[in-house]
Amino acid sequence: MDPAHAHLILNHLPILGTFFGLCLLAYGLFRKKKELENAGLVTLVIVALLTIPVFFSGEGAEEIVEHIPGVSEQFLEQHEELAETALWLMIATGAASLLTIIIPYLSDSKNTMFRIIPLLLAAITFAMMVMVGNYGGKIRHSELRNDSVEQVEQNED
């Protein structure tokens, strides 16, 4: 399996995993169900770890697809820049989630604020992941673009 294939297989995990973890955490907070809150937090930690190989497989995928006719260099670059930001947001979300899991074991704090921070970070991260996926789709799928590849490349010059 080459890096492009690996990237295509793995790239849905950060988007869907963040959404799933966010929903579990939000529902758990809303219903005051600690088990669901913790399931959401654990999901976000796991997704943060899985996002790392997705990001790094993108570099190898870029080298494979950048010279294929119909591939938009502009969308490829935008996808890469957004992906780097999304990676750091996901790492922050995973770290905040892990701290939120650990803090009650280190102190007697039952502060809900600790659970709100990963929730907000996960919402922001999910929005960023959707944008990354959108630009990733536009790299090769001209039906998702407003302009043809030729028009986009003329605008780059």
SEVO-314035 format. One record per residue (C-alpha): residue in three letters; x, y, z. Coordinates in steps of 0.05 Angstrom, whole numbers, padded with zeros to 5 digits, always signed. Layout:
ALAXYZ
...
This chain:
MET+00000+00000+00000
ASP+00029+00067-00021
PRO+00023+00132+00020
ALA-00034+00158-00024
HIS-00075+00096-00012
ALA-00060+00098+00063
HIS-00079+00171+00066
LEU-00145+00159+00030
ILE-00162+00102+00077
LEU-00144+00139+00141
ASN-00166+00210+00125
HIS-00237+00200+00148
LEU-00217+00180+00219
PRO-00201+00251+00244
ILE-00265+00280+00216
LEU-00314+00226+00237
GLY-00277+00209+00302
THR-00277+00282+00325
PHE-00351+00287+00309
PHE-00366+00222+00346
GLY-00324+00243+00407
LEU-00355+00312+00407
CYS-00426+00282+00405
LEU-00411+00233+00462
LEU-00380+00287+00505
ALA-00436+00338+00492
TYR-00491+00288+00504
GLY-00457+00263+00567
LEU-00450+00334+00594
PHE-00522+00351+00576
ARG-00549+00288+00608
LYS-00498+00289+00665
LYS-00475+00219+00648
LYS-00402+00212+00668
GLU-00394+00147+00629
LEU-00413+00181+00564
GLU-00370+00242+00580
ASN-00310+00196+00593
ALA-00325+00156+00529
GLY-00324+00221+00490
LEU-00259+00243+00523
VAL-00226+00176+00510
THR-00250+00178+00438
LEU-00219+00247+00428
VAL-00152+00222+00457
ILE-00152+00163+00410
VAL-00171+00205+00350
ALA-00115+00254+00366
LEU-00065+00196+00364
LEU-00095+00170+00299
THR-00091+00239+00267
ILE-00015+00238+00269
PRO-00006+00181+00218
VAL-00061+00212+00175
PHE-00023+00277+00172
PHE+00044+00245+00157
SER+00016+00200+00103
GLY-00007+00263+00068
GLU+00064+00284+00050
GLY+00076+00218+00014
ALA+00008+00223-00020
GLU+00025+00293-00044
GLU+00088+00268-00078
ILE+00048+00215-00114
VAL-00010+00257-00138
GLU+00020+00326-00151
HIS+00040+00310-00222
ILE-00024+00275-00242
PRO-00064+00314-00295
GLY-00126+00346-00264
VAL-00096+00354-00195
SER-00101+00425-00169
GLU-00036+00450-00139
GLN-00073+00508-00107
PHE-00121+00462-00069
LEU-00064+00415-00052
GLU-00026+00472-00018
GLN-00089+00498+00018
HIS-00105+00428+00041
GLU-00035+00419+00068
GLU-00035+00486+00106
LEU-00104+00473+00136
ALA-00083+00402+00154
GLU-00024+00427+00195
THR-00069+00474+00234
ALA-00120+00419+00244
LEU-00065+00372+00269
TRP-00045+00421+00323
LEU-00117+00434+00342
MET-00129+00359+00347
ILE-00067+00349+00390
ALA-00092+00405+00436
THR-00161+00373+00438
GLY-00130+00305+00455
ALA-00085+00335+00508
ALA-00142+00374+00540
SER-00185+00311+00539
LEU-00129+00269+00571
LEU-00119+00322+00625
THR-00194+00323+00637
ILE-00193+00248+00648
ILE-00132+00251+00694
ILE-00147+00313+00736
PRO-00202+00281+00779
TYR-00152+00227+00800
LEU-00101+00279+00821
SER-00148+00325+00860
ASP-00218+00327+00888
SER-00240+00377+00835
LYS-00308+00363+00804
ASN-00306+00426+00763
THR-00347+00420+00699
MET-00304+00473+00666
PHE-00250+00420+00655
ARG-00300+00383+00611
ILE-00323+00445+00574
ILE-00253+00461+00548
PRO-00245+00396+00509
LEU-00317+00404+00484
LEU-00302+00473+00455
LEU-00235+00451+00427
ALA-00269+00390+00395
ALA-00322+00434+00362
ILE-00269+00481+00333
THR-00226+00421+00312
PHE-00285+00387+00278
ALA-00300+00450+00238
MET-00227+00454+00217
MET-00225+00380+00199
VAL-00286+00390+00154
MET-00250+00446+00118
VAL-00188+00403+00110
GLY-00230+00347+00081
ASN-00266+00394+00035
TYR-00201+00421+00006
GLY-00174+00350+00003
GLY-00233+00329-00040
LYS-00222+00388-00087
ILE-00151+00367-00102
ARG-00174+00313-00149
HIS-00249+00320-00155
SER-00265+00375-00204
GLU-00339+00367-00191
LEU-00328+00397-00122
ARG-00293+00459-00150
ASN-00325+00523-00176
ASP-00272+00531-00229
SER-00241+00482-00276
VAL-00168+00462-00263
GLU-00145+00504-00322
GLN-00179+00566-00294
VAL-00150+00555-00225
GLU-00080+00545-00253
GLN-00086+00608-00295
ASN-00105+00647-00233
GLU-00042+00620-00199
ASP+00003+00650-00253
